[in-house]
Amino acid sequence: MGIKVKFSNKFLNDLVQDSNSGIELEVNRTKFVKVSPFELQNLTVFIREYLDSLVATFDPELSGIILSHQKIKVNPQFTVQDDGSNKLLYIADIYVFRPEVGSVLTG
């Protein structure tokens, strides 16, 4: 397994308040994840591992790098896809790093 990156809520909230940080908080963002029938057996563990794997990766839908997920709510209903997987909806507060060209990062 790769290196896990974790940021404290206080640290991220302080960065959100700093207009030069490039960190924004997307509140109550709705996203979908594909879940196999096997993963439904322990959905809580699957969701946590899945969301942790997204940290420090670029998300085209969010146009930025995901730093953390907070206040995660999973809709217990899901849609079965043609390939046998399930489409599961979750809502979370997502901290996103969106640097702008020419911005100067300090730290």
C-alpha positions in Angstrom: 0.0 0.0 0.0 1.2 3.5 -0.8 2.0 6.3 1.6 -1.0 7.7 3.4 -1.3 11.5 3.6 -3.3 13.0 6.4 -4.0 16.6 7.3 -5.6 17.8 10.6 -8.9 19.6 10.3 -7.5 22.6 12.1 -4.6 22.8 9.6 -6.9 22.5 6.6 -9.4 25.0 8.0 -6.6 27.5 8.6 -5.5 27.1 5.0 -9.1 27.6 3.7 -9.1 31.0 5.6 -5.8 32.0 3.8 -6.7 33.4 0.4 -3.2 32.6 -0.9 -3.2 28.9 0.0 -5.2 27.6 -3.0 -7.2 25.4 -0.6 -10.9 25.4 -0.9 -13.6 23.5 1.0 -16.4 22.0 -1.2 -19.3 21.6 1.3 -21.8 18.8 0.8 -20.3 17.6 -2.5 -22.2 14.7 -4.0 -20.1 12.0 -5.7 -20.6 8.5 -6.9 -18.4 5.4 -6.5 -18.7 2.0 -8.1 -18.9 -0.8 -5.6 -18.7 -4.6 -6.3 -21.1 -6.9 -4.6 -18.1 -8.3 -2.5 -17.3 -4.7 -1.2 -20.9 -4.3 0.0 -20.2 -6.8 2.7 -18.2 -4.2 4.6 -19.2 -0.9 3.1 -17.8 1.3 5.8 -14.3 -0.1 5.4 -14.5 0.1 1.6 -15.7 3.7 1.6 -12.9 4.8 4.0 -10.2 3.0 2.0 -11.6 4.3 -1.3 -11.7 7.9 -0.1 -8.2 7.6 1.5 -6.9 6.4 -1.8 -8.1 9.6 -3.5 -6.1 11.9 -1.2 -3.2 13.6 -3.0 -4.7 12.8 -6.4 -6.1 15.1 -9.1 -9.9 15.0 -9.5 -11.0 16.4 -12.9 -14.6 16.9 -11.6 -13.3 19.1 -8.8 -10.5 20.6 -10.9 -8.0 20.1 -8.1 -6.1 17.8 -5.8 -8.1 16.2 -3.0 -6.6 16.7 0.4 -9.2 15.3 2.7 -12.8 14.1 3.0 -14.9 15.1 6.1 -18.5 14.6 7.3 -19.0 11.6 4.9 -22.6 10.5 4.5 -23.4 7.4 2.4 -26.7 6.8 0.8 -27.6 3.2 1.7 -29.5 2.8 -1.6 -27.5 2.0 -4.8 -28.1 1.4 -8.4 -27.0 -1.9 -10.1 -25.1 -1.3 -13.3 -25.0 -3.5 -16.4 -21.5 -4.8 -15.5 -22.8 -6.1 -12.1 -21.2 -3.3 -10.1 -23.2 -1.0 -7.9 -23.3 2.8 -8.2 -23.3 4.3 -4.7 -23.9 7.9 -3.8 -22.0 9.7 -1.0 -21.9 13.2 0.2 -18.9 14.7 1.9 -17.1 18.0 2.6 -14.0 17.8 0.5 -10.8 19.9 0.9 -9.4 20.7 -2.6 -6.1 22.2 -3.6 -6.5 24.5 -6.6 -3.3 26.4 -7.2 -3.5 29.2 -9.8 -0.8 30.0 -12.4 1.6 32.6 -10.9 0.6 32.0 -7.3 3.4 31.7 -4.7 3.1 28.9 -2.1 4.7 29.4 1.2 5.4 26.9 4.0 
